[in-house]
Amino acid sequence: MGSAKKYPQELRRRAVEMVRELEGQWGPGRGAIARVADQLGVHPEALRYWVRSGEPSTDTGSADSTNTGESDRDRIARLERENAELRRSNEILKAASAFFAREMDPRPPS
């Protein structure tokens, strides 16, 4: 029997978010857990446990956005902030790659 891996809390949180996002797009039971687990290198059963333990219990067994503790408005605001941060990061990476491409060009300056 293998030893249990300790996954960082941030990885767990992001993995659960990814699963919920895919289940929102595809619907539950469509392989979201298996896909996210494969992408992140996490055991699918560990991810399934994280998703289930993070969900509030309801009569239907599914998580409702009103029961998650985060309102839609808060979630949208958080996602917009994250999106802006990612856009800034991409701009920095684009500028850096252009700079290093010029530096690495073997041709002499004209």
N, C-alpha and C positions, 0 to 999 in steps of 0.2 A: 504494500500500500504506500503511495507517495505521500510526501509531507505536504502540509497545507501551505500555500503561498500567502504572503501578506501583501495585499494590494493597497496602494495609497488611497486615502479617502477621496481625494479629488478624482482619481481614475474611476472609482466606484460611482461617484455622483455623475460624472460625464457619461459613463456607460449607460446608466439608467436613463439619463436624458435622451441619449441616442436611441435606445430601445423604444421609449415612449413616442419619440418623434416618428420613427419608422412605423410603429403600430398605428399612429394617427393617420399616416399616409396609406398604409397597406391594409390595416385592420388587424385585430388580434389573431394570433395563431398562424401567421403567415411567414414565420421564419426570421423575425426581427432579432430575436435573442441569439440565434445561431449565427446570423450574419455579423452582428456587432461583436460577439465573442470571438469569432474568427479574425475580424479586423484588428481587435485590440490584443489578441493573444491571451484571452481569459477563458477559463473553463466555462462552458455554457451553463452548467448547473450552478456554479457560483454566481454567475450573472442573473440567472433565473431567481435565485434566492434573494439577491439584492433588490431586484425589481419587485418581487412579492413582499419583501419586508418593508419596502418603502411605500407601498400602496396602502391607503386606508381601507379597512374592511367595509364593504357595502353589501347590500342584499343581493345585488346582481353579480358581485365578484369583480367588477371592473372599476377602474379609477375614474372618477368624475372630476372635471376641472374645478368644480366648486368645492370639492373635498380635499384638494391637494394642499391647501394652506396658502397658495399663491394665486391671487386673482389674475384674470386675463390681462388687465391693465398693467399690473406689476410685471407679469411675464413678458409682455410686449416691450415694456420699457427696458427690462433687463436684456432682452434679445437685441434691441436697437443699440444699446450701449456696447454689447459684445460685437455686433456687426461693425460699428464705427471703429472699434479698436482693431478688428481684423483688417479693415480697409487701410487704416494707418500703417499697420504692419506690412501689408502687401506693398504699399507705396515705398516704404523704406527698403524692402527687399528688391523691388524693381530698380530703384536708384542705385543700390549697392551692386546689383548684378551688371548694370550698364557701366558703372565705374570699373569694376574688376574685369569686364570684358575688354575695355580699352587698355587696361594695364597688362593684360595677358596676350594682347595682339602681337604676334611675332614680327609684323611689318614695321619698318621704321616710320616715324611720323613724317607726313608729307610737307 
